[in-house]
Amino acid sequence: MHILFISHYFPPEVNAPANRTYEHARRWVADGHQVTVITGVPNHPKGEIFPGYENRWIQEENRDGIRVIRTWMYLGSSENVITRSLNYVLFAFTVLYASFLAKNPDVVVATTPQFFSGVAGLIVSRLKRRPFVLEVRDLWPDSIVQLLQLRRGILVRFLETIERALYKSTAGIVVNSRAFIDHIATFGVPKERIALIYNGVDPSLFQVRERDPQLLQEYGLDGRFLVAYIGTLGMAHGLVTVLDAAELLRDLEDVIFVLIGDGADRVRLEQEIRERGLKNVRLLGLRPRSEIPRWLASIDVSLVLLRDIPVLETVVPSKIFETLAEARPVLVAGRGEIRRMIEEAKAGFVIDPETPDQLAKAIRYIRSHPEEAQARAQAGRDWVAANFQRDDLARAMARFLEEVANRAR
């Protein structure tokens, strides 16, 4: 089967959509499928082109057997809503141009969270007369409406029209959260056309390992109780809560908060850390994907934080599976789907979102109860090993794509 996959993000970018797409595609190639990915020149999140690339109309590379066609991108930082929106919209047009280089796919797949990739995927599928599958990683436009507090004017109604048209025009939909299924079904999409493929872990990359003393010494963190947030520093995570909790824990001199990543909230966080004089918070910036397992092995608590917004009750952050695969304690601040999953698996600790006092109290508890924390982490490790292995999930998605392609034939 030849899979044509359209993704706004792809390695060497290191966010969750890039990682998921790459890890699935790599396994599909290993299983004998042909995979072509259309993506942009890597520049996320700063809007700066990664070393070794140029912002040309078309450039190609082969990554682990995956044919990668990269298009020109309108460069803009994720911190600026206008430039980010232009980046999204113009990418859809460059995808159409690049798609003429991808011959004879059996199925066309486009992944969100931004829907303009989906629009491009739908048009490409019609041009090539092949079935279209939409991978829904986030509920647009609900998420941007609630995060940005947009009023339901012309723009929002336009985005809702796109959402409705995409759902109804697909031959199949892939979601990564059970909560998405009911939402999409309200648009008249039969549930049998929706496949639930959770995020997962690459066991060759994320596994139980010892702390990395060299890494800790390099950053002056040896001998500290490390509480880490690793991921996008975005508006969905309410990371000011971390700073508030850090103020409440000033009396614990060994506790250090580490923020690893980049995103739209980075500048504000840097400013607040400086203005509050928070010596117990370190913002380390974006780190290579290959370095993340070393960090996870070396921390004492991994934070998975979401804001207290209804749409975020539907999401399941991918970082939680990677942390638990390394048997590290997880502290989740959220409601809905992810909270239910963690509580049912007894895989970590949960608190309400955007509650600094609960966050500080939970960190004090974990620090003083290391045996319980490690027992829950081990339970989480077993849960992930049984249910969220990337090999199994990639093959399940490939089977679904084959079913869609066969129905079209």
N, C-alpha and C positions, 0 to 999 in steps of 0.2 A: 504494500500500500504506500502511495506517495502522499504525505501529509504536507500541505502548505500552511504554515503557522505564522500569523501576524501578531507581533508583540511590540509594544512601544519600548519595552526595556529588555535588555539581554546582556549577559556578561561581556566585558568586564564590569558592567554595572552590578551592584550587589544587593539590590532590594529584593523583596519577596517575589514579585512577578518575574524578574529576571532569573532568579534561582530556580523557581518551579518550572518555568519553560525550558531552561537548559537541561535540568536534571531529567525531566520527562523525555525530551527529544534525544538525549544521549542514550537512554535506555531503548527507545524505539529503534534507533539506528542499530544498536547491538543486537536487537531481536530480528533484524532483517528488513525493517521498513526504510523507506527513503524519506528524509525530512528536509524541507527547505524552510528557513525562517527569514521573514522580511522584518527588519527592525531599523532603527536609526543609528547614526554615529553615536557612540557612547559619550554621554555628557551629564547624566543625572548624578547628583542633585544640584550641582553648582552651575550648570550651564557652561561648563568648560570641557573641551574635548579631551578625552583620555590620551595619554602618550601613545604614539604609534599609529594614530588615526588622523585623517584629514576630513574636513567637511565638504566632501565631493558629492556630486549627484548620485553616483553609484560606486560602491566598492564591495568586493566579495572576499570571503575567507572561508576556510574549512575548519571547523572546531569539533574535534572528536567525531568526524564523519558527517556532521551537520553542515549542509550548505547554508551559509549566512549571507544574505544580500542586505547590505546597509545603504540607507538613503541619506540624502542631505537632511539636516535638521535646522529649524529655526531655534537658535540658542537663547535660553533665558533661564534664570535662576528659579528654583521651585518656590522661593520666597515671594516672588512677584506674580500675582494672580493673572495679570494681563499677559505677560510674556509666556507664562505657563500655558494659558489658554491658546495662544497663537501657536505654541509648540505642538499642542495636541491637534489642532485643526489642520495645520499645514502638513503634519505627518500623514494624515489620511490621504492627502493628494499625492504625496511622494510614494505612498504604498501602491497606488493605482499605476503609477509609472513603472515602479520596480516589478510589479506583478507580471508584466509581459516577458520577463526573463525566467519565470517559473513555469515550465511547460508540463501539461498533463497531470495535474494533481488529481487524486481520487476524492479528497475532501479538503475544504478550506476552513481553517480554525482561526478565530481572532479572540484575544484575551483582553479583558478590561483590567483595571478599574475605569479607565476613561473610555467613553462610548464611541468616540470618533474612530478608534481602531476597529470597533465593531462595524461601524458604517462602511469603512473601507473594505473590511472582510466580506460584508454582504454584497457590495458592488462587484468585488473580484469574483465571488462565487457565481454571480449571475453572468458575468462576462465569460467565465470559463465553463458555465453550465455544470457546475459541481455543487454538491450539497454543502450547506453552511452550518458550522457549529460555533456557538458563542460560549466562551468560558467566562462565567460571571464570578469575579473575585470580590466585588463590592457592589452595594446597591446604589447605583447612580440613577437619578439625580438626588435621591433622598439624602445620601451622605453629604454632598456638598451643600445642599439646602440647609441641613441642620448644623453642619460644621461652620459654614460661613454666615448662617442666619439670614439667608436670602429670602426675600418676600416672594410669594408665588405670583410673579408677574409674567410678562411675555417670555422672558428668557427661560424661566422654570417650566412654563407650559411647553415651550419648544423642546426642551430636554426630555420632558415626559412623553412627548410625541415620538421622539427618537427611541426612547426606551420601549414603548409599546410596539412600534414598528419592528424593532430588532427581535424582540421576543417572539412575535408572531411570524417572522420571516425565516426562522431557523428550522433546520431539519433535526437539530438536537441542541441541548444546552447542558453544559457541565458547570456544577457549582461546588464550592469548597466548604459550605456550611449547610447543615440540615435546615436552618431557619430560612434560607433563601428559597427553598422549594415552594413553600406555601405562598410566599410573596409573588413569585413568578406565575404560579398557577392561577392567581387572581386575574391575570391577563388572558386567560383562556388557553394557556399552554397545557396540554395533557401531561400529567406527572410522569407517564412512561417515557416521555421524550426528554426527561431531565435525569442526569446522572450525578450522583453525589461522589466526588473524588476529593477527599480531604487533603490538606497539606501533609507533608511527612518529612522523613529524614533520610539522608544518605548514610547508611551504617558504616561505610568506609571512611567517612569524614567525621561523623559525630558518634563517639563511643566513649565508654568509661576510660579515663586516663588520670594520671597523677597531676597535681598542680605543677605549674611551670615556674620554678623559682627564678630563672633567668628573665622571664617576661616581667615578673613582679619587681625584681630589682631594677630593671631598665626604667620603670616608671616610678620607682621609689614607693612601692606599695607592699613590700614584703612585711609580714607581721601584722597586717591590718585585716579587719573584718570587712570584706568587700561586698557592697550592695550595688549591682550593676543593672543598668538599662542598656540593652544592645539592640539597635534598630533605627528606624526612621525617626528623626526628631520633628515630628509633624503635629498638626493641629488636632489629630484624633486622639492623642495620648495624654493630654493634660499634664505635661511634664513639670509645670510649675509646682504641682503637688509634691514632687521629689524635693524641690528646693525648700518648700514649707516643712516637710518632714525632717530635712537636714538641719533646719534651725531648731526643731524640737529635740534633736539628738546631739546637740553640741556637747553635752556632758559626757558622751561616750567617745573618748579621744581615739579609740582604735577603729571606729566605724567611718568608712570612707565611701561616698557615693561616686560611682563611675558612670559617665554617660558616653557611650560609644556609638557614633553615627553622625548623620548630617540631615538637614531638612529645613522646612519652612520656619521652624521655631528656634533654630540655632542661634540667630543673632539676639533674639529676646532673652534666651536663656543665658547667653554669655554676659549680657548687660546686667541681668538680675544677680547672677553669681558675683559679679564685680561689685555692684552697688550694695549688696547685703554683706559682703565680706565673708562669703562662705568658704572657709578653708577646707571643709570636709566634703567638697564637691569638685570632681575633676571632669572636665569635658575634653575628651581625647580625640574627637573628630572621627572621620570615616576611616575604617581599617579594612585591609584586604580580606576577602572571604576566607582565604586559607588561614588567617590568623584567629578567626572567631572561635574555633574549637579550643585553642590554647587559652583564650580568655574564659570561656565557659568552664573549663576544668579548674580554673584558678580562683573563681569567685565563691562567695559564701551564700549569696542569695541573688537570683535573677528576677527582675521585675518585669511583669507584663501588665501594662497600664492602658486603660481606655477611659475616655471621658464619659460623663454621665449623660449620654444622649441615646434616645431610643434606637436609632438605626445601628448603633454600635453594639447593641445587645444581640445582633445577628451574626457577628463576625467571630472567626476563630484564628487568632494571630499565629502565623507559622513558627515564630520564635519559640513558642512554648514546647513544641515537639523536639527541637534541637537541644534545648536546655535539659529536658528530661532524659533524652537519649544518653546524655553524659552523667545522669544520676546526680544532678545538682538541684538543690531546693528552689522551688518556684513560688513566687508570691504574686497572685493575680488580683488586680483591682478592676472589677468589671461585673456586669450583670448578664443575664440571658444565657446564650448557648455555651460560651466558654466556661462560665461559672458552673453551669450544670455538668459539663463534661468533667471538670476537675474535681468537683465534689463527689460525683458518682465513682470516679476512679480512685478517690482518696490520694491524689497524685501531688497535692501541694496545698498551699494556704490561700484563702480567698478573703477579700475585704470589699467594701463598697467603693465605687470609683470616686475620685476627687475628694478623698477624706484624709488629709495629712495626719490627723491624730490617730486614725486607725492604722495608717501606714507606719508611723513611728512606733506605735504599740506592737504591731506585728513583727517589726524588725527586732525590737527588744526581746520579744518572746522567742523568735527563732535563734537569736544569738545566745540565749540562756538555755535553750533546749536542743542542742545539736543532734542528740540521738533521735528524737522525734522527727526533726527536719530531714535527717538522712534516711529514715525509714520511709517517709512520704516520697522522697526523691527516688528511692529504689522502687517503690510501688509505681511511680510514674515511668521509670525506666522499663519495667515489665509491661506496662500498659502500651507504651509506644512501640516496643518490640513486637507486640502481638497484633497491633492494629494500624500502624502508621509508617510502614517501611516503604521507601520510595519505589523500590522495584515492583512491589505488588500494586501500588497505586498507579504507577505509569502503565503497567500492563492492563489494569482494569480500564483505564481511559482509552488505551489503544483498542481494546475489544469493543468499547462503545463506538469509537470512530469507525471501526470496521462494520459494525451493525448499521450505522447511518449510511455509509458508502454503499453497502449491499442493498439496502432498501431503495436507494436512489437508482441503482442499476435495474 
